Amino acid sequence: MQPLQDYVAAKLLQVKAIKLQPHNPFVWGNGWVSPIYFDSRKLLSYPTIRNAIKVQMSRAVLEQYPEAEVIVSVAPNAIAIGMLVAEVLGLPFVYIHPKPKDHGFENMIEGDLRPRQNVVVIDDQISAGTYSIKVADVVKHNGCQVLGVVSIFNYELTETTIQLREEGINLTSLTNFFAVLKRAIEIKYIKQEDLTIFHNWQQDPLKWQK
């Protein structure tokens, strides 16, 4: 798994899908302040990397969840990669909003998700884990089984790992926070002395921003 983690980390940094700014941190949509930011949509503009991600995520589903019957994406950011995975595997595709829409049919589930189906959830990244857990709950309440979650990137936050475990959710990620930092040092994107900033943030993002 380590060679794959290193390869994907290198590609994410190569196309600037992941940016590191220890001294000029980002503000996330959830209000968190962070020295790292992952924009998975960048990957869609690079066919070779996009295809590599698609193939590796599909392989993860086949190897770990061969009984999968439906691919479900967390909307909106994981819709594109989820569709690509479903196409490779020849499986039905559904995406789920973290909350009901405020117009039309006010759906959370877009597509046909039938009771008793085996589902694999596709997400682009695992940070706080809120969206993945919410989507998994919707799947379960629809009478289906969540076999696991497959993501491109995992921040490996302790609280998130605990929450996923408590929810009984198996998680597989192509690469992670530490693989990205390792590669960033190798290519001199960040300095060795900056690692403390990133590690302090990763250990407690809420405390770090205060």
Backbone as CSV, one residue per row, in Angstrom:
resi,resn,N_x,N_y,N_z,CA_x,CA_y,CA_z,C_x,C_y,C_z
1,MET,0.835,-1.220,0.000,0.000,0.000,0.000,0.865,1.264,0.000
2,GLN,2.057,1.168,0.635,2.896,2.357,0.735,3.294,2.936,-0.619
3,PRO,3.727,2.111,-1.600,4.058,2.686,-2.920,2.888,3.424,-3.553
4,LEU,1.674,2.885,-3.387,0.492,3.554,-3.934,0.255,4.879,-3.227
5,GLN,0.367,4.900,-1.913,0.175,6.142,-1.157,1.164,7.207,-1.611
6,ASP,2.417,6.791,-1.794,3.449,7.737,-2.219,3.187,8.243,-3.635
7,TYR,2.762,7.352,-4.514,2.488,7.720,-5.909,1.352,8.736,-5.985
8,VAL,0.244,8.437,-5.296,-0.918,9.331,-5.343,-0.578,10.668,-4.699
9,ALA,0.147,10.643,-3.587,0.553,11.893,-2.930,1.365,12.755,-3.882
10,ALA,2.285,12.134,-4.611,3.122,12.874,-5.560,2.274,13.508,-6.653
11,LYS,1.292,12.783,-7.142,0.452,13.302,-8.223,-0.447,14.439,-7.741
12,LEU,-0.960,14.334,-6.529,-1.816,15.398,-5.982,-1.027,16.696,-5.834
13,LEU,0.215,16.569,-5.407,1.064,17.746,-5.274,1.498,18.269,-6.638
14,GLN,1.739,17.361,-7.565,2.201,17.756,-8.906,1.228,18.704,-9.594
15,VAL,-0.071,18.415,-9.478,-1.076,19.236,-10.174,-1.693,20.279,-9.249
16,LYS,-1.104,20.407,-8.049,-1.558,21.403,-7.069,-2.996,21.166,-6.608
17,ALA,-3.412,19.900,-6.619,-4.706,19.556,-6.026,-4.622,19.695,-4.507
18,ILE,-3.408,19.500,-3.986,-3.153,19.761,-2.565,-2.175,20.916,-2.471
19,LYS,-2.522,21.882,-1.641,-1.639,23.023,-1.399,-1.312,23.097,0.088
20,LEU,-0.081,23.484,0.376,0.402,23.591,1.744,0.870,25.014,2.001
21,GLN,0.265,25.656,2.992,0.620,27.033,3.333,0.722,27.175,4.847
22,PRO,1.844,26.749,5.423,1.967,26.774,6.889,1.916,28.167,7.495
23,HIS,2.305,29.197,6.722,2.362,30.552,7.277,1.254,31.461,6.737
24,ASN,0.413,30.915,5.909,-0.727,31.667,5.372,-1.894,30.700,5.212
25,PRO,-2.438,30.217,6.328,-3.396,29.112,6.294,-4.705,29.439,5.567
26,PHE,-5.345,28.356,5.145,-6.629,28.437,4.454,-7.768,28.446,5.465
27,VAL,-8.931,28.897,5.011,-10.165,28.749,5.783,-11.050,27.784,5.026
28,TRP,-11.401,26.676,5.656,-12.265,25.674,5.033,-13.727,26.122,5.066
29,GLY,-14.533,25.426,4.294,-15.959,25.727,4.249,-16.646,25.536,5.595
30,ASN,-16.114,24.641,6.425,-16.718,24.419,7.744,-16.196,25.402,8.795
31,GLY,-15.348,26.351,8.339,-14.830,27.363,9.250,-13.477,27.040,9.853
32,TRP,-12.993,25.815,9.639,-11.682,25.463,10.177,-10.590,26.258,9.480
33,VAL,-9.556,26.615,10.244,-8.352,27.222,9.683,-7.315,26.110,9.558
34,SER,-6.677,26.011,8.387,-5.798,24.872,8.137,-4.617,25.254,7.249
35,PRO,-3.442,24.650,7.493,-2.283,24.910,6.637,-2.274,24.050,5.376
36,ILE,-3.292,23.208,5.208,-3.373,22.310,4.057,-4.776,22.346,3.455
37,TYR,-4.834,22.251,2.120,-6.132,22.279,1.446,-6.106,21.325,0.260
38,PHE,-7.130,20.509,0.138,-7.250,19.546,-0.959,-8.457,19.901,-1.813
39,ASP,-8.201,20.142,-3.101,-9.268,20.430,-4.060,-9.284,19.310,-5.095
40,SER,-10.133,18.315,-4.890,-10.162,17.133,-5.756,-10.594,17.449,-7.178
41,ARG,-11.297,18.554,-7.371,-11.777,18.887,-8.721,-10.635,19.170,-9.676
42,LYS,-9.476,19.556,-9.132,-8.295,19.785,-9.963,-7.933,18.540,-10.767
43,LEU,-8.137,17.381,-10.163,-7.731,16.128,-10.784,-8.468,15.854,-12.086
44,LEU,-9.674,16.367,-12.207,-10.503,16.089,-13.380,-9.920,16.680,-14.651
45,SER,-9.041,17.651,-14.523,-8.456,18.307,-15.694,-7.225,17.581,-16.235
46,TYR,-6.807,16.515,-15.562,-5.603,15.787,-15.969,-5.966,14.327,-16.234
47,PRO,-6.219,13.979,-17.498,-6.727,12.636,-17.837,-5.882,11.491,-17.296
48,THR,-4.562,11.587,-17.396,-3.712,10.484,-16.942,-3.853,10.254,-15.449
49,ILE,-3.812,11.335,-14.677,-3.946,11.218,-13.225,-5.374,10.830,-12.853
50,ARG,-6.333,11.434,-13.518,-7.745,11.097,-13.272,-7.986,9.605,-13.483
51,ASN,-7.437,9.061,-14.568,-7.619,7.643,-14.864,-6.921,6.760,-13.840
52,ALA,-5.741,7.193,-13.391,-5.029,6.414,-12.376,-5.829,6.354,-11.076
53,ILE,-6.383,7.478,-10.680,-7.215,7.521,-9.474,-8.439,6.628,-9.645
54,LYS,-9.066,6.722,-10.795,-10.257,5.910,-11.094,-9.944,4.421,-10.989
55,VAL,-8.837,4.012,-11.597,-8.456,2.601,-11.613,-8.144,2.101,-10.199
56,GLN,-7.401,2.889,-9.438,-7.023,2.457,-8.091,-8.216,2.404,-7.146
57,MET,-9.149,3.333,-7.283,-10.345,3.289,-6.439,-11.215,2.099,-6.823
58,SER,-11.312,1.832,-8.109,-12.084,0.669,-8.578,-11.459,-0.624,-8.078
59,ARG,-10.131,-0.679,-8.108,-9.433,-1.865,-7.613,-9.692,-2.065,-6.130
60,ALA,-9.702,-0.976,-5.372,-9.967,-1.074,-3.933,-11.350,-1.659,-3.677
61,VAL,-12.330,-1.225,-4.472,-13.691,-1.751,-4.317,-13.714,-3.237,-4.647
62,LEU,-13.100,-3.625,-5.765,-13.106,-5.025,-6.199,-12.420,-5.938,-5.187
63,GLU,-11.289,-5.485,-4.666,-10.506,-6.330,-3.766,-11.123,-6.438,-2.379
64,GLN,-11.676,-5.341,-1.886,-12.160,-5.340,-0.509,-13.660,-5.562,-0.390
65,TYR,-14.393,-5.178,-1.430,-15.852,-5.299,-1.363,-16.391,-5.926,-2.648
66,PRO,-15.997,-7.172,-2.937,-16.434,-7.815,-4.188,-17.942,-7.995,-4.297
67,GLU,-18.629,-7.927,-3.155,-20.089,-8.086,-3.172,-20.823,-6.767,-3.406
68,ALA,-20.087,-5.690,-3.697,-20.710,-4.379,-3.936,-21.698,-4.441,-5.099
69,GLU,-22.844,-3.804,-4.906,-23.894,-3.785,-5.929,-24.194,-2.377,-6.423
70,VAL,-23.847,-1.363,-5.628,-24.124,0.026,-5.983,-22.965,0.895,-5.499
71,ILE,-22.604,1.877,-6.331,-21.633,2.892,-5.920,-22.407,4.157,-5.570
72,VAL,-22.172,4.671,-4.361,-22.842,5.880,-3.888,-21.784,6.946,-3.614
73,SER,-21.969,8.121,-4.185,-21.027,9.223,-3.961,-21.592,10.249,-2.989
74,VAL,-20.665,10.860,-2.250,-21.020,11.982,-1.392,-21.063,13.226,-2.272
75,ALA,-22.222,13.879,-2.360,-22.376,15.084,-3.177,-21.897,16.301,-2.390
76,PRO,-21.354,17.296,-3.110,-21.181,17.343,-4.563,-19.803,16.925,-5.056
77,ASN,-18.764,17.017,-4.196,-17.391,16.911,-4.687,-16.990,15.532,-5.174
78,ALA,-17.652,14.480,-4.706,-17.256,13.124,-5.100,-18.123,12.545,-6.212
79,ILE,-19.012,13.351,-6.764,-19.894,12.829,-7.815,-19.099,12.359,-9.025
80,ALA,-18.178,13.173,-9.505,-17.446,12.842,-10.730,-16.631,11.567,-10.576
81,ILE,-15.839,11.464,-9.509,-15.003,10.283,-9.345,-15.855,9.055,-9.077
82,GLY,-16.966,9.226,-8.394,-17.868,8.100,-8.148,-18.466,7.558,-9.435
83,MET,-18.855,8.444,-10.326,-19.387,8.020,-11.624,-18.339,7.244,-12.413
84,LEU,-17.086,7.707,-12.372,-16.012,7.019,-13.090,-15.799,5.615,-12.534
85,VAL,-15.825,5.481,-11.218,-15.657,4.171,-10.593,-16.817,3.246,-10.949
86,ALA,-18.017,3.766,-10.871,-19.191,2.952,-11.218,-19.131,2.484,-12.665
87,GLU,-18.633,3.342,-13.556,-18.518,2.989,-14.965,-17.509,1.858,-15.163
88,VAL,-16.367,1.956,-14.489,-15.345,0.903,-14.589,-15.904,-0.440,-14.107
89,LEU,-16.634,-0.407,-13.009,-17.140,-1.635,-12.391,-18.451,-2.120,-12.989
90,GLY,-19.067,-1.287,-13.827,-20.345,-1.658,-14.423,-21.463,-1.760,-13.405
91,LEU,-21.425,-0.868,-12.417,-22.416,-0.886,-11.348,-23.322,0.339,-11.411
92,PRO,-24.519,0.239,-10.842,-25.398,1.416,-10.745,-24.729,2.503,-9.921
93,PHE,-25.115,3.747,-10.219,-24.536,4.896,-9.515,-25.632,5.751,-8.905
94,VAL,-25.385,6.186,-7.684,-26.301,7.059,-6.942,-25.451,8.092,-6.220
95,TYR,-25.966,9.313,-6.076,-25.276,10.244,-5.177,-26.266,10.805,-4.170
96,ILE,-25.715,11.166,-3.019,-26.551,11.571,-1.894,-26.104,12.924,-1.360
97,HIS,-27.064,13.823,-1.177,-26.800,15.127,-0.571,-26.716,14.978,0.947
98,PRO,-25.836,15.701,1.603,-25.753,15.637,3.070,-27.033,16.111,3.754
99,LYS,-27.829,16.933,3.052,-29.116,17.358,3.585,-30.100,17.491,2.426
100,PRO,-31.418,17.421,2.683,-32.396,17.491,1.609,-32.289,18.797,0.821
101,LYS,-32.538,18.693,-0.472,-32.576,19.903,-1.290,-33.765,20.765,-0.878
102,ASP,-33.670,22.063,-1.151,-34.758,22.971,-0.778,-35.661,23.294,-1.961
103,HIS,-35.619,22.457,-3.016,-36.462,22.685,-4.184,-36.789,21.347,-4.842
104,GLY,-37.673,21.375,-5.825,-38.052,20.159,-6.550,-38.656,19.117,-5.633
105,PHE,-38.167,17.882,-5.754,-38.656,16.789,-4.915,-38.024,16.788,-3.526
106,GLU,-37.131,17.735,-3.280,-36.438,17.843,-1.995,-35.708,16.541,-1.647
107,ASN,-35.117,15.921,-2.662,-34.423,14.648,-2.478,-33.122,14.786,-1.711
108,MET,-32.769,13.725,-1.009,-31.401,13.537,-0.546,-30.703,12.530,-1.461
109,ILE,-31.467,11.523,-1.871,-30.942,10.471,-2.736,-31.264,10.787,-4.183
110,GLU,-30.236,10.842,-5.028,-30.426,11.080,-6.458,-30.078,9.798,-7.216
111,GLY,-31.103,9.169,-7.758,-30.940,7.881,-8.423,-31.778,6.836,-7.707
112,ASP,-31.678,5.595,-8.161,-32.473,4.511,-7.582,-31.625,3.678,-6.630
113,LEU,-31.939,3.775,-5.353,-31.291,2.968,-4.330,-32.369,2.086,-3.718
114,ARG,-32.216,0.782,-3.937,-33.254,-0.158,-3.517,-32.857,-0.857,-2.226
115,PRO,-33.843,-1.177,-1.390,-33.549,-1.851,-0.121,-32.763,-3.146,-0.319
116,ARG,-31.921,-3.432,0.675,-31.119,-4.665,0.744,-29.979,-4.709,-0.272
117,GLN,-29.616,-3.586,-0.854,-28.456,-3.574,-1.735,-27.171,-3.333,-0.931
118,ASN,-26.071,-3.890,-1.435,-24.759,-3.687,-0.823,-24.089,-2.472,-1.464
119,VAL,-23.724,-1.516,-0.634,-23.264,-0.211,-1.129,-21.826,0.065,-0.706
120,VAL,-21.055,0.643,-1.625,-19.762,1.229,-1.292,-19.870,2.735,-1.515
121,VAL,-19.501,3.510,-0.506,-19.556,4.966,-0.573,-18.210,5.498,-1.063
122,ILE,-18.262,6.398,-2.044,-17.069,7.051,-2.571,-17.041,8.500,-2.103
123,ASP,-15.923,8.898,-1.491,-15.741,10.290,-1.093,-14.389,10.757,-1.609
124,ASP,-14.250,12.066,-1.821,-12.962,12.550,-2.315,-11.947,12.657,-1.184
125,GLN,-12.416,13.057,0.015,-11.496,13.220,1.139,-12.211,12.958,2.448
126,ILE,-11.430,12.575,3.446,-11.960,12.349,4.785,-11.278,13.335,5.720
127,SER,-12.029,14.329,6.169,-11.501,15.300,7.127,-12.264,15.123,8.439
128,ALA,-13.300,15.919,8.654,-14.112,15.743,9.857,-14.969,14.486,9.782
129,GLY,-15.177,13.980,8.554,-15.941,12.749,8.378,-17.442,12.929,8.416
130,THR,-17.892,14.167,8.600,-19.321,14.435,8.788,-20.152,13.989,7.596
131,TYR,-19.731,14.348,6.397,-20.510,14.035,5.213,-20.555,12.540,4.935
132,SER,-19.427,11.863,5.059,-19.396,10.424,4.804,-20.311,9.684,5.778
133,ILE,-20.259,10.075,7.043,-21.098,9.427,8.050,-22.573,9.704,7.770
134,LYS,-22.901,10.948,7.390,-24.289,11.296,7.091,-24.796,10.491,5.912
135,VAL,-23.999,10.396,4.849,-24.408,9.633,3.667,-24.575,8.152,4.022
136,ALA,-23.665,7.617,4.820,-23.784,6.227,5.245,-25.077,6.007,6.029
137,ASP,-25.441,6.970,6.877,-26.693,6.871,7.636,-27.903,6.847,6.713
138,VAL,-27.881,7.698,5.679,-28.997,7.730,4.721,-29.117,6.390,4.011
139,VAL,-27.970,5.829,3.626,-27.968,4.525,2.958,-28.573,3.458,3.869
140,LYS,-28.161,3.440,5.132,-28.673,2.451,6.076,-30.172,2.617,6.308
141,HIS,-30.611,3.874,6.439,-32.033,4.131,6.670,-32.881,3.762,5.459
142,ASN,-32.227,3.629,4.312,-32.940,3.188,3.112,-32.953,1.659,3.002
143,GLY,-32.496,0.995,4.045,-32.548,-0.461,4.083,-31.389,-1.156,3.404
144,CYS,-30.299,-0.422,3.164,-29.136,-1.006,2.489,-27.973,-1.194,3.462
145,GLN,-27.000,-1.991,3.031,-25.811,-2.211,3.837,-24.640,-1.420,3.280
146,VAL,-23.940,-0.706,4.163,-22.736,0.019,3.773,-21.536,-0.896,4.005
147,LEU,-20.931,-1.346,2.911,-19.776,-2.230,3.027,-18.539,-1.461,3.474
148,GLY,-18.419,-0.219,3.011,-17.265,0.589,3.368,-17.230,1.890,2.607
149,VAL,-16.249,2.719,2.933,-16.022,4.001,2.267,-14.636,3.956,1.629
150,VAL,-14.542,4.432,0.377,-13.259,4.543,-0.314,-13.057,6.008,-0.676
151,SER,-11.910,6.562,-0.304,-11.639,7.973,-0.585,-10.279,8.125,-1.264
152,ILE,-10.074,9.297,-1.852,-8.780,9.601,-2.449,-7.773,9.960,-1.362
153,PHE,-8.186,10.836,-0.448,-7.263,11.399,0.539,-7.862,11.347,1.932
154,ASN,-7.002,11.092,2.914,-7.441,11.016,4.303,-6.516,11.867,5.172
155,TYR,-7.082,12.830,5.873,-6.303,13.656,6.796,-5.881,12.879,8.045
156,GLU,-6.506,11.725,8.263,-6.187,10.855,9.399,-6.297,11.566,10.739
157,LEU,-7.362,12.324,10.892,-7.616,13.007,12.160,-8.115,11.987,13.185
158,THR,-7.591,12.069,14.394,-7.910,11.081,15.420,-9.401,11.006,15.708
159,GLU,-10.045,12.157,15.906,-11.469,12.167,16.232,-12.299,11.548,15.116
160,THR,-11.925,11.827,13.878,-12.651,11.258,12.744,-12.495,9.746,12.701
161,THR,-11.285,9.271,12.927,-11.031,7.830,12.937,-11.878,7.133,13.993
162,ILE,-11.979,7.756,15.157,-12.791,7.194,16.238,-14.267,7.172,15.845
163,GLN,-14.757,8.266,15.274,-16.165,8.342,14.881,-16.513,7.283,13.841
164,LEU,-15.650,7.128,12.844,-15.903,6.123,11.809,-15.928,4.723,12.416
165,ARG,-15.010,4.463,13.338,-14.969,3.153,13.984,-16.242,2.913,14.788
166,GLU,-16.676,3.942,15.521,-17.888,3.801,16.327,-19.125,3.573,15.462
167,GLU,-19.103,4.151,14.250,-20.220,3.955,13.324,-20.120,2.636,12.562
168,GLY,-19.032,1.912,12.779,-18.846,0.640,12.101,-18.536,0.792,10.626
169,ILE,-17.892,1.904,10.258,-17.601,2.182,8.854,-16.150,1.842,8.544
170,ASN,-15.947,0.938,7.592,-14.609,0.598,7.128,-14.148,1.646,6.120
171,LEU,-12.908,2.089,6.246,-12.396,3.151,5.380,-11.113,2.721,4.693
172,THR,-11.049,2.985,3.382,-9.836,2.791,2.594,-9.540,4.090,1.857
173,SER,-8.309,4.577,1.947,-7.920,5.804,1.253,-6.671,5.536,0.419
174,LEU,-6.617,6.137,-0.772,-5.476,5.929,-1.648,-4.203,6.549,-1.078
175,THR,-4.346,7.708,-0.438,-3.189,8.340,0.187,-3.644,9.120,1.405
176,ASN,-2.685,9.722,2.106,-3.020,10.344,3.379,-2.106,11.526,3.690
177,PHE,-2.412,12.161,4.786,-1.729,13.361,5.261,-0.215,13.165,5.362
178,PHE,0.192,12.051,5.939,1.617,11.836,6.191,2.388,11.527,4.910
179,ALA,1.754,10.819,3.981,2.404,10.557,2.694,2.606,11.859,1.919
180,VAL,1.644,12.761,2.016,1.759,14.057,1.335,2.891,14.886,1.936
181,LEU,2.980,14.928,3.271,4.062,15.688,3.904,5.431,15.116,3.538
182,LYS,5.512,13.802,3.508,6.774,13.148,3.140,7.218,13.575,1.745
183,ARG,6.285,13.550,0.789,6.612,13.940,-0.581,6.925,15.429,-0.670
184,ALA,6.182,16.238,0.086,6.395,17.690,0.060,7.797,18.059,0.542
185,ILE,8.307,17.325,1.510,9.677,17.548,1.982,10.672,17.134,0.902
186,GLU,10.412,16.000,0.249,11.319,15.479,-0.775,11.496,16.456,-1.932
187,ILE,10.409,17.112,-2.318,10.478,18.037,-3.457,10.746,19.477,-3.006
188,LYS,10.996,19.640,-1.705,11.309,20.958,-1.124,10.162,21.964,-1.281
189,TYR,8.947,21.445,-1.248,7.766,22.305,-1.276,7.625,23.018,0.078
190,ILE,7.911,22.284,1.154,7.930,22.871,2.488,9.268,22.543,3.138
191,LYS,9.571,23.252,4.220,10.828,23.042,4.924,10.643,22.061,6.080
192,GLN,11.728,21.437,6.467,11.682,20.474,7.557,11.121,21.108,8.825
193,GLU,11.495,22.355,9.066,11.025,23.016,10.292,9.524,23.341,10.259
194,ASP,8.918,23.288,9.080,7.472,23.533,8.977,6.645,22.337,9.434
195,LEU,7.269,21.171,9.525,6.512,19.957,9.857,5.789,20.070,11.193
196,THR,6.392,20.773,12.136,5.760,20.933,13.451,4.400,21.610,13.332
197,ILE,4.299,22.597,12.454,3.033,23.303,12.242,1.969,22.340,11.761
198,PHE,2.322,21.529,10.765,1.356,20.579,10.204,0.976,19.500,11.205
199,HIS,1.933,18.984,11.943,1.638,17.940,12.923,0.779,18.480,14.064
200,ASN,1.038,19.696,14.511,0.214,20.287,15.565,-1.223,20.459,15.094
201,TRP,-1.382,20.889,13.848,-2.732,21.042,13.300,-3.420,19.692,13.219
202,GLN,-2.729,18.700,12.697,-3.329,17.379,12.482,-3.754,16.735,13.797
203,GLN,-3.018,16.994,14.854,-3.345,16.396,16.144,-4.598,17.002,16.764
204,ASP,-4.845,18.293,16.487,-6.034,18.933,17.063,-6.393,20.186,16.252
205,PRO,-7.107,20.021,15.130,-7.414,21.170,14.249,-8.170,22.291,14.961
206,LEU,-9.104,21.935,15.838,-9.902,22.974,16.507,-9.045,23.779,17.478
207,LYS,-8.196,23.123,18.220,-7.311,23.826,19.143,-6.299,24.679,18.389
208,TRP,-5.811,24.153,17.261,-4.789,24.840,16.471,-5.283,26.184,15.965
209,GLN,-6.512,26.235,15.515,-6.996,27.485,14.927,-7.272,28.542,15.978
210,LYS,-7.417,28.140,17.216,-7.635,29.118,18.286,-6.321,29.692,18.796
